[in-house]
Amino acid sequence: CRRLTQDGWQEEPACLVRECELLLTVNGVLLPRIVCSPVDLEELILGVLRTGGYLHRKEQLKNLIIDDSGLPERASARAEVTPEPETEPAQTDVFWDAQAVQTLSDYVVRDAQSHRSSHSTHSFTLMLDGKILCCREDIGRHNAIDRAVGWAAAHDVPAERCLSFFS
């Protein structure tokens, strides 16, 4: 790769990130195509279902079939979700301080490996009660968010109580 720096053009090795097309069908309806990194598709799908309003509790997911035989270029998935009316989330107080934000920032800079090595992905990190729970990365910021929300859904973590930080 050639990179333009203050000293002119520099040649250096580069880490390239792959893209994957994911076709997701929910209760028989095909959602818009998702372009994502071809890893950890179950977390991504759970997050898409949660942020899209299809899934409020993981118990609503009755069936999820992922066909990843076409990876890394293409994958498809079918999800069956039991509809449930959305209830107003309980009001929760979330407290954070400047040190928590600094800890998250340091973590993303230091430990978000794909973001650090390629500079072509986005990183999204969740923290709850001062503890970093997960860091997820993807070529799209919205996908990184969905992956972390999917992780939270799979682990019964109330994402609305978490402090989040993204690149």
Secondary structure in CASP SS format (residue, H / E / C, confidence):
PFRMAT SS
TARGET T0000
AUTHOR 0000-0000-0000
METHOD secondary structure of the structure
MODEL  1
C C 1.00
R E 1.00
R E 1.00
L E 1.00
T E 1.00
Q C 1.00
D C 1.00
G E 1.00
W E 1.00
Q E 1.00
E E 1.00
E C 1.00
P C 1.00
A C 1.00
C C 1.00
L C 1.00
V C 1.00
R C 1.00
E C 1.00
C E 1.00
E E 1.00
L E 1.00
L E 1.00
L E 1.00
T E 1.00
V E 1.00
N C 1.00
G C 1.00
V E 1.00
L E 1.00
L C 1.00
P C 1.00
R C 1.00
I E 1.00
V E 1.00
C E 1.00
S C 1.00
P C 1.00
V C 1.00
D C 1.00
L H 1.00
E H 1.00
E H 1.00
L H 1.00
I H 1.00
L H 1.00
G H 1.00
V H 1.00
L H 1.00
R H 1.00
T H 1.00
G C 1.00
G C 1.00
Y C 1.00
L C 1.00
H C 1.00
R C 1.00
K H 1.00
E H 1.00
Q H 1.00
L E 1.00
K E 1.00
N E 1.00
L E 1.00
I E 1.00
I E 1.00
D E 1.00
D C 1.00
S C 1.00
G C 1.00
L C 1.00
P C 1.00
E C 1.00
R E 1.00
A E 1.00
S E 1.00
A E 1.00
R E 1.00
A E 1.00
E E 1.00
V E 1.00
T C 1.00
P C 1.00
E C 1.00
P C 1.00
E C 1.00
T C 1.00
E C 1.00
P C 1.00
A C 1.00
Q C 1.00
T C 1.00
D C 1.00
V C 1.00
F C 1.00
W C 1.00
D C 1.00
A H 1.00
Q H 1.00
A H 1.00
V H 1.00
Q H 1.00
T H 1.00
L H 1.00
S H 1.00
D H 1.00
Y H 1.00
V H 1.00
V H 1.00
R H 1.00
D H 1.00
A C 1.00
Q H 1.00
S H 1.00
H H 1.00
R H 1.00
S H 1.00
S H 1.00
H C 1.00
S C 1.00
T C 1.00
H E 1.00
S E 1.00
F E 1.00
T E 1.00
L E 1.00
M E 1.00
L E 1.00
D C 1.00
G C 1.00
K E 1.00
I E 1.00
L E 1.00
C E 1.00
C E 1.00
R E 1.00
E E 1.00
D E 1.00
I C 1.00
G C 1.00
R H 1.00
H H 1.00
N H 1.00
A H 1.00
I H 1.00
D H 1.00
R H 1.00
A H 1.00
V H 1.00
G H 1.00
W H 1.00
A H 1.00
A H 1.00
A H 1.00
H C 1.00
D C 1.00
V C 1.00
P C 1.00
A H 1.00
E H 1.00
R H 1.00
C C 1.00
L E 1.00
S E 1.00
F E 1.00
F E 1.00
S C 1.00
END
